[in-house]
Every structure is written in structure tokens, then in C-alpha cells.
Amino acid sequence: MPESPGSHPECGCTASGAVGSTRDGTFRSDANRYGLDYATEAGLLPEPPVRIIDIHAHIHGRAAAGVWARAADLFGIERVYTMSQLAGAEAVREALGDRVRFIAFPDWANEDRESVHRGGYLDAIGEYRERFDARIVKFWSGPTLIDYAGGDPADVVEFDSAWRVRQAELATELGMMFMVHIADPDTWFAAKYTDTKRYRAKRDHYASFERMLERFGQPWIAAHMGGWPEDLDFLDGLLDRHGNLYLDTSATKWVVRALGQHATARVVRFFERWRGRLLFGSDIVTMDAHLSAGSGDSISTKSEQASTEAEAFDLYASRYWALRTMLETDTVCESPVVDPDLHTSDPARYDAKAAPVLRGLSLSREVLVELYRTTAESVVEAFAASR
């Protein structure tokens, strides 16, 4: 019988943590499986030891940015680094003011796919730097780049391809550092990337990335726990070999699921060992299409995740609730956020609305201070100030 919401034997939130009387047991949305009042839940969490810098988000839309700001205020988020489309970045800056910083990233709305990850990105990098003082360049290198790159993808798929090198050289000239999406979840390699001749094995994606780490010495942030939170031993080796590499905690569903599969003590040791090399990130995606039904959106199918302001608030707040609950408390419960990867990878066990177990890590104050703020200040913001 497939597992459904609430069926996990460890559900019920055995903890001194945040989940309590504010749940109503109602399945409200994929971002709120058991009816949490996220505004109240924010107040039940411990006071964060510092105001938090979210190093990885995608803020689109003036109105949606305001909804995000309400959730961010409740969960202690002071500043955000965002990948906002060039056409809408000015509206985001007007909505958020000094609390927002921008990351250069490819123009996914551009129909000229052949240009997006090649010469067009050179132009975009320069514009982000000039107009928005962006100091981070994002390289996206998921396996499906081979499907989206247009033309002959051979000239961009390897991370140290000629186009990537040209883009990295331009960023270096402009005083910028790097963020990278490398690989994808293990569940995707098991269910989506079964054609290994086309998409390669997961480990094969890292060799050219490591060559770029050696070639360009400025800081690199590998998003989504380096693309491999399922294998902490591999991440240990990657961080050991490259002193200019940092990881962020973004992609909340993926990170909660993957870290929950490890023994808690092992995850805690990882965070303690790599203090100063880990940054807090959420991967929240906001858009004005979340605020009304049937409006459509050019950015992605993520516009279907919410259709009212209340749903949009739950969508954004759920990511901060899940991450902070995992990092700060000893809560053990099913995540309130539906994780479709469970059903996709094992439909015999999980139904379409299942979620993984969230295992609280109760990280020390010292680790949280560095994760939440001081690493971003001493690495990202100090790098920007020095250029």
C-alpha cells in the first residue's frame, strides 16, 4: 500500500521543537500538508543566533517579492541573494531595496537557446554587473543541459568547455565569483537519467568541475550541498581537495530528503567539520503568477505551485520553516512539503503527496552563526568589497 501523508511511523513530531498545536490536520497544499500556521510556527522556533543571509533564491515579481519579504521577516532572513531575470530585476530591487543582492544567471526565457549558454551569457554577465552590481555568476550544469543548450551541446556540456572558460574569464575580469549547479538528485539519476550514454553517470559530472576549481581560484559556491547531499563522504573529499569551494543548503525538498537518510550524528559531524565552508540557502522561487489563478507564467511550471497570496506565503514560508526546523531543533516528523521525487523513484511505496522524514540536527550556536551569516560576510561580501 503506498504511503500517504501522515502514515510514516515516525510522524507525530517527537521533539521539543516547533510543531505543536498550530497544525489543523488539513491538507492545504503541497507546501502545507497538515495545515500549519507558518506565521505562528515562526514564533515557536528558537530565536536565530544572528540575522540570516539567504545566499540562494530566485525572486521574481514585485508583488511576490513583498509576500516573500513577509515570510523572510518572520523567519529572521535579513538579506537575500537572488537569480532574478534581467527584465524583472529592477522591480525586485525597488520592492526589496538594500536587502537584495543579485546573481547573474542565464536568460531561460530567451527562445534563442543556442545563445543563452554561449555568447548571450557573456552579454548578460556584463549587464548584471553593470546595472545591478552582481558579484556572483551562476553556472547551471545539470544533466539536461544537453537537451536545452541548442545547437551541438558538445561545446557547453563539459564544465571546462571553451564557452564556460570564456564566461569565467569575463567574470574574473569584472571582479566576480561563482555559483554552480552541478549534477542533480540521486532520485533523478535513478528515474530520469537512465540513458547514461546521453546523460552520463553522476560522478562523471564532477571531473571537469574540479578542473575549473583549480583553474579559477576565486570562491565557488556549489549549490544544493554540492549536488550530492546523498554522499557526504564524496563531499568531504571535494571540500578537502579544493579550499576555494563552499556549499549551500538550497533546494529544500532535496536537502531535507537526502540529509534525513543519513544518521543524524554523521550529518552533524559534517556541519561541524566544515564550519566556514557552508552557507544557508533556500532556493525559494517567487513569481507574481503565484498570487492569482490562471495567470500563467513565462518562467517555469512553478507558477502552478500557488494561486493566491495565502498559498504563495505558505509556499515561501514552508522552505524557511523546514530548513530552520531541521538545522536548529531535534524535531523528527514528516516534512510538511510534498516531495514528488519519492513517488517518482518508488511509486510502489509512496503516493503522489508523500513527503520524507525531516530529522532535526540541533546544530550548535557556533555552527549556526557561521552557516547563517558570518561565512557569507567573510567570503561572499568580503570578496565583493575587495574588488
C-alpha positions in Angstrom: 0.0 0.0 0.0 1.5 3.3 -1.0 2.4 5.7 1.9 0.2 8.7 2.2 0.6 11.9 4.2 0.9 11.2 7.9 1.4 7.5 7.5 5.1 7.3 8.4 5.6 5.6 11.8 7.9 8.4 12.9 5.4 11.1 12.2 3.8 13.0 15.1 6.8 15.2 15.6 8.6 13.7 18.6 10.6 16.7 19.6 11.0 19.7 21.9 10.9 21.6 18.6 8.4 23.8 16.8 5.5 21.7 15.6 2.6 21.7 18.0 -1.0 22.9 18.4 -0.9 25.2 15.4 -1.5 22.3 12.9 -5.1 21.7 12.0 -4.6 18.4 10.2 -6.0 19.8 6.9 -4.1 19.1 3.6 -4.0 22.7 2.3 -1.4 22.5 -0.4 1.8 20.7 -1.5 3.6 23.3 0.7 1.4 22.7 3.7 0.4 19.1 4.0 -1.0 19.2 7.5 -2.3 22.7 8.0 0.4 24.6 9.7 0.0 28.3 10.5 3.5 29.2 9.4 3.3 32.7 10.9 2.7 31.2 14.3 5.3 28.4 13.7 7.9 31.0 13.1 7.4 32.4 16.6 7.7 28.9 18.0 11.2 28.3 16.6 14.2 29.3 18.6 15.4 32.9 18.1 18.1 32.6 15.4 21.5 33.4 16.9 22.0 36.0 14.1 20.0 37.6 11.3 20.2 35.2 8.4 21.6 35.7 4.9 19.9 33.5 2.2 22.6 33.0 -0.4 20.4 31.3 -2.9 16.9 32.3 -4.1 15.0 33.2 -7.2 12.9 36.3 -6.5 10.7 37.3 -9.5 7.8 39.8 -9.4 7.3 43.0 -7.5 4.2 41.8 -5.7 5.6 38.3 -5.0 8.7 39.9 -3.6 6.5 41.6 -1.0 5.0 38.3 0.1 8.5 36.8 0.3 9.6 39.7 2.5 6.8 39.0 4.9 7.9 35.3 5.2 11.5 36.4 5.4 10.8 38.8 8.2 9.1 36.2 10.3 11.9 33.6 9.9 14.8 36.0 10.5 16.0 36.4 7.0 17.7 39.8 6.7 19.3 39.7 3.2 18.8 37.6 0.1 21.0 36.8 -3.0 18.7 36.2 -5.9 18.8 35.0 -9.5 16.2 37.3 -11.0 15.6 37.7 -14.7 17.2 40.8 -16.1 13.9 42.1 -17.4 12.4 42.0 -13.9 15.4 42.6 -11.7 14.7 46.4 -11.4 11.2 45.7 -10.0 12.7 43.3 -7.4 15.3 45.9 -6.4 12.6 48.5 -6.0 10.5 46.1 -3.8 13.3 44.9 -1.6 15.8 47.8 -1.5 19.1 47.2 0.3 18.1 43.7 1.5 18.6 42.2 -2.0 21.8 41.3 -3.9 21.8 39.9 -7.5 23.4 36.9 -9.1 24.0 36.7 -12.8 22.3 33.8 -14.4 21.2 32.7 -17.9 18.1 34.1 -19.5 15.9 31.0 -19.6 13.0 32.9 -21.3 15.2 33.6 -24.4 13.9 31.5 -27.3 17.4 31.5 -28.9 18.6 28.5 -26.9 21.9 28.4 -28.8 22.8 31.8 -27.5 21.6 31.5 -23.8 24.6 29.5 -22.6 27.1 30.8 -25.0 27.7 34.4 -26.3 24.4 35.6 -25.0 25.5 34.8 -21.5 28.7 36.9 -21.9 26.4 39.9 -22.6 24.2 39.1 -19.6 27.1 38.8 -17.2 28.2 42.2 -18.2 24.8 43.7 -17.8 24.2 42.1 -14.4 27.5 43.5 -13.2 26.9 47.0 -14.6 23.3 47.5 -13.7 22.9 45.5 -10.6 26.4 45.3 -9.1 26.2 41.5 -9.3 29.3 39.8 -7.9 28.4 36.2 -8.4 28.0 34.4 -11.8 25.8 31.3 -11.8 26.7 28.4 -14.0 23.9 25.8 -14.5 25.3 22.4 -15.4 22.5 19.9 -14.8 22.5 16.8 -17.0 19.6 18.2 -19.0 21.8 21.0 -20.3 22.4 18.6 -23.2 18.7 18.9 -24.0 18.4 22.7 -23.5 21.7 24.1 -24.9 20.6 24.2 -28.6 22.9 23.5 -31.5 25.7 21.0 -30.8 25.8 20.7 -27.0 29.3 19.3 -27.0 30.7 22.8 -26.7 29.0 23.6 -23.4 28.3 20.3 -21.6 31.7 19.8 -20.2 32.2 22.3 -17.3 35.5 23.4 -18.6 34.3 23.8 -22.2 35.6 26.8 -24.2 32.4 28.8 -23.7 32.5 28.2 -19.9 36.1 29.3 -19.7 35.3 32.5 -21.7 32.5 33.3 -19.3 34.6 32.6 -16.3 37.4 34.8 -17.7 35.0 37.6 -18.2 33.6 37.2 -14.7 37.1 37.3 -13.3 37.9 40.5 -15.2 34.8 42.0 -13.7 35.6 41.0 -10.1 33.1 38.2 -9.8 33.0 34.9 -8.1 30.9 31.8 -9.0 27.9 29.7 -8.1 27.3 26.4 -9.8 24.5 23.8 -10.1 26.3 20.6 -10.7 24.6 17.2 -11.3 21.1 16.5 -9.8 19.5 14.4 -7.1 20.2 10.7 -7.0 16.5 10.1 -7.5 16.7 11.8 -10.9 19.6 9.7 -12.0 17.6 6.6 -11.0 14.3 7.6 -12.7 15.1 10.2 -15.3 18.7 9.8 -16.5 18.7 6.1 -17.2 20.3 6.8 -20.6 23.8 7.0 -19.2 25.3 7.3 -22.6 23.5 10.6 -23.1 23.4 12.0 -19.5 26.5 10.2 -18.1 26.8 8.8 -14.6 26.6 11.2 -11.7 30.3 11.1 -10.8 31.2 11.9 -14.4 29.9 15.4 -14.0 32.5 16.4 -11.4 35.8 15.9 -13.2 35.6 19.0 -15.4 34.1 20.9 -12.5 37.2 20.1 -10.4 39.4 21.3 -13.2 37.6 24.7 -13.2 38.0 24.9 -9.4 41.8 24.6 -9.9 41.8 27.0 -12.9 39.9 29.8 -11.3 40.9 30.5 -7.7 38.1 32.8 -6.5 35.4 31.3 -4.3 32.9 28.9 -5.8 29.6 28.1 -4.2 28.3 24.6 -5.2 24.5 24.9 -4.8 22.3 22.2 -3.2 25.0 20.8 -1.0 27.4 20.4 -3.9 24.8 18.4 -5.8 25.4 15.3 -3.7 23.9 15.5 -0.2 23.2 11.8 -0.6 27.0 11.1 -0.3 28.7 13.1 2.5 31.9 11.1 2.1 32.2 12.4 -1.5 31.5 15.9 -0.4 34.2 15.6 2.3 36.7 14.7 -0.4 35.6 17.5 -2.7 35.9 20.1 0.1 39.3 18.6 1.2 40.7 18.9 -2.3 39.5 22.5 -3.1 39.9 25.2 -0.5 38.0 27.7 -2.6 34.9 25.6 -2.6 31.8 26.3 -0.5 28.4 24.6 -0.4 24.9 26.0 0.2 21.9 24.3 1.7 19.5 25.3 -1.1 16.9 23.0 -2.7 14.9 22.5 0.5 13.0 19.3 -0.6 16.1 17.6 -1.9 18.3 18.6 1.1 15.7 17.6 3.7 15.2 14.2 2.0 18.8 13.5 1.4 20.2 14.5 4.8 17.3 12.7 6.5 18.6 9.4 5.0 21.9 9.7 7.0 22.4 9.0 10.6 21.9 12.3 12.4 25.3 12.2 14.1 27.0 11.8 10.7 25.3 14.9 9.3 26.1 16.9 12.5 29.8 15.9 12.2 29.7 17.1 8.6 28.4 20.5 9.5 30.8 20.9 12.4 33.8 19.8 10.3 33.0 22.3 7.5 32.2 25.3 9.6 33.1 28.3 7.5 32.6 26.4 4.2 28.8 26.1 4.3 26.2 28.7 3.6 22.4 28.9 4.2 20.4 29.0 1.0 16.7 28.1 0.4 16.2 28.0 -3.4 12.8 29.7 -2.9 11.2 30.7 -6.3 8.8 33.6 -6.2 6.7 35.0 -9.0 3.6 37.2 -9.4 1.8 34.3 -11.1 1.6 32.6 -7.6 -0.8 35.3 -6.5 -3.7 34.7 -8.8 -5.3 31.7 -10.6 -4.9 31.2 -14.3 -2.4 34.0 -14.9 0.3 31.8 -16.5 4.0 32.5 -16.3 6.9 32.5 -18.7 9.5 31.5 -16.1 8.5 27.9 -15.5 5.8 25.4 -14.4 6.5 26.6 -10.9 3.7 29.1 -11.5 1.3 26.2 -10.7 2.5 25.9 -7.1 0.2 28.6 -5.8 -2.7 30.7 -7.0 -3.5 33.0 -4.1 -1.4 35.3 -1.9 -2.1 32.9 1.1 -0.8 30.0 -0.9 2.2 31.9 -2.0 3.0 32.8 1.6 2.8 29.2 2.6 5.0 28.2 -0.4 7.8 30.6 0.6 7.4 30.2 4.4 7.4 26.4 4.2 11.0 26.3 2.9 12.3 28.5 5.7 10.3 26.5 8.3 11.7 23.2 7.0 15.3 24.3 6.9 15.4 26.1 10.2 13.5 23.3 11.9 16.0 20.7 10.5 19.0 22.8 11.4 18.1 24.1 14.8 15.7 21.7 16.6 15.6 18.0 17.4 12.2 17.6 15.6 11.5 14.3 13.9 8.5 14.4 11.6 7.3 14.1 8.1 8.1 17.3 6.2 5.0 19.5 5.5 6.2 19.8 1.9 5.2 17.3 -0.7 8.3 15.7 -2.3 7.3 14.3 -5.8 10.7 12.6 -6.1 9.6 9.9 -3.6 6.7 8.8 -5.7 8.6 9.1 -9.0 11.5 7.0 -7.7 9.4 4.4 -5.7 5.7 4.5 -6.7 5.0 1.2 -5.0 5.9 2.7 -1.6 5.0 6.3 -1.9 1.9 8.1 -3.2 1.9 11.3 -5.1 1.6 13.5 -2.0 4.2 11.8 0.2 7.0 13.6 2.0 10.2 12.5 3.6 11.1 12.4 7.3 12.6 15.6 8.5 15.3 14.9 11.1 16.4 17.8 13.3 20.1 18.3 13.7 20.1 20.6 16.7 23.3 22.3 15.4 25.3 24.3 17.9 25.1 28.0 18.1 28.6 28.4 16.8 27.9 26.3 13.7 24.6 28.2 13.1 26.2 31.6 13.3 28.7 30.7 10.6 26.1 28.9 8.5 23.5 31.7 8.7 25.7 34.8 8.4 29.4 35.1 9.0 30.6 32.8 6.2 28.5 34.9 3.7 30.0 38.0 5.2 33.6 36.8 5.3 33.6 35.1 1.9 31.0 36.5 -0.4 30.7 40.0 0.9 34.4 40.4 1.7 35.2 39.2 -1.8 32.9 41.8 -3.3 34.4 44.6 -1.1 37.9 43.7 -2.2 37.2 44.2 -5.9 
